[in-house]
């Protein structure tokens, strides 16, 4: 589709009619024990990326990206570490250039902030994405304790990508579903992914 920005991950771009609309914000949900970061790292190959890490150090993230076996870019990595994470994240996002990627990994720290301040942050984030024609991917970990403002995240974003990792027999299987997509036709089927050396369709059990 004309005007879409490709993610750099072929299987996703095909399902999304060429990619994501400029200004789009995605909530990417996954289990902490999955290899969900591999998809984040591969997104950096598509275009210039600002990678905000809220839990791991910036050095740890840089090392993981450089060691990734998949195709990656050279993102600008910054650690959000202050006692006012929403303010620091807003300041860093303020310098985002046009047509860039923004990755926030993970959202949990921000989602535990004051609700009114967090809603303002989400509205400002959307305005910045539209202003710059960029794409934001918010990494939202699943867990026993859900951050207070997770529902606000899901309501505000334009799309939700949900990664599920399950054991099938003796193998791990990863399925990506897209339960929410405001940017056009919503894919209704689960995408079986191979999260090893790169993000690709897993055809190991498909019948030709």
Secondary structure, DSSP 8 states (H G I E B T S, - for coil): -TTEE--S-HHHHHHTTTSEETT-EEEEEEETTS-THHHHHHHTTTS-EEEEESSS-HHHHHHHHHH-SS-----EEEE--SS-HHHHHHHHHTT--TT-EEEEE-SHHHHTS-HHHHHHHHHHHHHHHHHHT-EEEEEEEE-SS--TTHHHHHHH-SEEEEEEEEEETTEEEEEEEEEEETTSS---S-EEEEESSSEEE--TT---
